[in-house]
């Protein structure tokens, strides 16, 4: 007797400098647990010379070659939107997509970063106050985090970005859904005062990553009763989090957001519920081993 053939799924990730991403290992490990034969490929635009102009052709060929979908990361999350046939509610609001699914003759864009941050925050910070929150960064990932934070019930979220025009654009998009009284834009020059009256701080900038070392906040602006979340997960223990923890503050690193967005993407690609706890354990092991 021959054993039944396992389902086969072909997916990939497109972005710049993604050769070391552990998304393939996370998805493939979960697929093995589920009895799914999954192949996850890397399409590194730095290595291949792809630009935003190549996105229509890439989507066309991915569909032709039988891809179930694609994860999308920097710098294409916003650029890919106009080439898709359908958008989820979050993706439409934010104008940013990190997961594309090919189905029913079309390409549908999702933003699983939103649910990724929300699930990680609820799991680790279930009782932290969110009346007043300051967020650093209003880019692709920052837009998803801001949407998630307002969905979680933040009373007032203030966006601070070195590009104030970008922060104002995001604030306008979010105000249309959540109300103008819950979203604001602040200046870097006013960060000390903003943090003095805040319950929490979220860093969505690259500062703290291995190739962008340092902290986006001066140590004197951190305090015991100001919780700090960072979406950076390589390293998981950023300079910002170490300094905040030294003051006695509650801290949250970015590995959980990375895993939970992968959980949601896996479910979009396969139609099968993922084991989030197992994927969290996989991620912790990969990070421990330096992947």
N, C-alpha and C positions, 0 to 999 in steps of 0.2 A: 504494500500500500504506500502510495506517495503522500507526503505531507502537503497540506494546502499551501498554495503560494501566498507569501506575505504581500500586503499592500506595498506599493512602491511610490515614493514621493521624492521629487527633485525640486530643491529650493536653493536660494543663494543669497548673498549679501553684496550690495554694491556700495562703495564709498572710497574715501581717500585714506591711504595708510592703514589698511585694515588687516594686513598680513598676520598680525598677532591676535586678532579677535578670537575669543573663545566661544563665540556663538555656534560655530560648527560642532564643536565638541559637546556643548550643552544640548543642542537639538538632537544630535545623533545618539547620545546616551539615553535620552528620554524615548526616542523612537525604538531603540533596542528593547527597553523595558516594555514598550507597548506592542512589540511584535511587528513594527513597521520598518520596512526597508527604506531608509531615508538617506539621500545623498545631499550634502550641503556644500555648495561651492562658494569660493571667494572671487569677487570681481573687483579688484583693486584698481581704481582709476589712476593712481600714481604709477603703478607698474605697467598699465596698458595704454596710458595716454588718453583715456576717455574723458570727455567733457560733457557739460550739460546738453550740448548740441547733439550728443550721441544717444540721449535717453530714449527718444522715440524708436530708434533702430534697436536699441537694447531690449526694450519691452517687446517689440515685434518678434525678435529672434528668440527671446526667452519663452514666449508663448508657443512659437513654432517648434521649439526643441522639447516641449513638454514640461516646462517648469510649472509647478503648482503655484509658486509665488516667489517674491523677493523681499528681503529686508533691505531697508534703505537707511544710510547714515550720512554724516557730513561728507560733502557739502550739498547733497542732493535732496534733502527732505522737503524743501520748499519748491525746488526747481522741477521736481517730478510731478507735482500736483496737476499742472495743466495738461499733462499727457494721459491722464487717467479718465475712465468712463464714469466711475461712480466714486463717491467719498462717504465715509462714515460721518456721523454728526460732529465728532470731535475734530476730525481731519478737515472738515469743511469750515468750522469755526476758526481753526488755527492756521489753515493754509499750509499745513505740514503733515507729511506722511512718512512713517517708518516701516510700514508693512503693506505690500501689494499682493493681492490674491487674484489669480486668473480663474474665472469661472463664468459660465453662461455666456461665453463669447466676448467677455469684457474684462477690464482690469479695475479692481476696486481697491481704494486706498484706505488704510486704517492708521490710527496713531495709538499704538499700544504703550507708548511712553506715559500717556495719561494714566491708564490703569496701573502701569508699573509703579509709578511714584505713589499713587493713592494706596495701593495694597501694601507697599512697604511702610508707608507712614502709619496706616491703621494698625499694622502688626506690631510695630515697635514703639509708637508714640500714641497709644490709645487715649491717654488722659492729659496730654500736653495742651496748654491753652493756645488758642489760635485767633484771639480777638484782633491782634495786630502783628502782621508778619512782614518782614522785609526780604525781598528776593533779589539777589545779584545775578544779572544776566537775563536777557530777553530774546535769545536766539531760538533755534529750533527746539532744543531740549528744554530751554527755559519756558517757552510757550506752553509746552505740555505740562510742565510742573505747575505753572501758574493756573492753568485750567483745572488741574487736579486739586490744588490747594483750595480754590474757590468752591469746587464741587464738595470738598470735605467740610466746608462751612467756615472758612476763614472770614472774619468780619471785615477786615481791611487789609489788602495786600498792596504793598508799595514796591514797584519795580525800579531798580537802579541799574543802569547800563551805561557803558562808556559812550555808546551811540544812543543819545537821548531820543532821537527821531524813531529809532527802532522800538524803544520802550513805549513811546507814545502810540505807535501803530498797534502794538500788542494790546496796550491798555484799551484802545478803541474797540478792537475786536472782542475783548472779554467784557467790556462794559455793555455791549449790545445784548449779551446773554445774562450777565450777572448783576448789572446795574452800575451806574457811575459812582455810587457811594462806596462800593466795595473794592475799587481798583484805583490806584494812583501811581504817579511817576515821581521819583525823587532824584536829586542830583548827588553825584559822588561827593561833592563838597559838603553836603549836609548829612553824610552817612553817620557821623558820630551822634548827632541829635536824633536821627531816625531810629537808630539802634537803642538809644537810651530809653525810648518809650515803647519798645517792641517786646512781644512775647517770644518770637522766634526769628531765626535767620536761615535762609536757604541759599547755598551757593550753587548756581548752575553754569558758572563760567569754567573755562578750562584751567584756571589757576589752581594748582595743587596736583595736577597730573604730572607724571614722570617727566614729560618734556616741557612742562610749564610749572616748575617748582615755585614754592612760596605760598603765601596766604593773601587773600583779597581783603582782609580786615586787620586793622591794627590790634595788637593784643589788648590794649587798654579799652577797646570797645566791646570786649567780651566780658560776661559776668555769669555768676552761678545760676541766676534765674532766667537766662536767655538760652533756650534750646537752639542747637545748631545742626542743620542737615546739609550734607554735601552729596551731590550726585556723582562726583568722581569716585571710581572704584579701583583705579590703578594709579597709585596705591589706595587701599581701602582706608588707611590711616593717614590722612593728609595733615599738613602743617596746621590748617585751620582747626581740624578736629582735635589734634593733640593740644593745641593752645586752649581751646574751649574746655576740653576735659580737665585740664590743669586748674581751671577756675571752679571746677565742680559742676559744670553745665552738662546736661543730657545731650548726647550726640548721636547722629545717625549717618552711617556711611552709605555709599551709593550702590554697593553690590546687590542689595535686595531689589532696588528699582531695575537694575540690569536683568536680574533673573525673572522678575514678575512680568516685564515687558516681553521677555522670551517665552514665558508660559503662555501669554495671550497670543503671541505670534504663532507658536506651535499649534495651538488650538484652531487658529484661522487656517493654517496650512493643511492640517490633517483631519479636522472635524472630530478629534478625539480629546477628551479632557486630559490635561497634563498633571503630573504629580509634582506640585510646586515644592513640597518639602524635599523630595528627592533631588530636584533641580537646584535648590538652595544648597544642599549638601555637595552636589557635584561642583557648583561654582566655588564653594569654599575650598574644596580640594584642589581645583585647578589654580586658584589664586595662591594657595599654599605652595604649590609646586612651581609657581612663577609663570603660569600660562596666561 
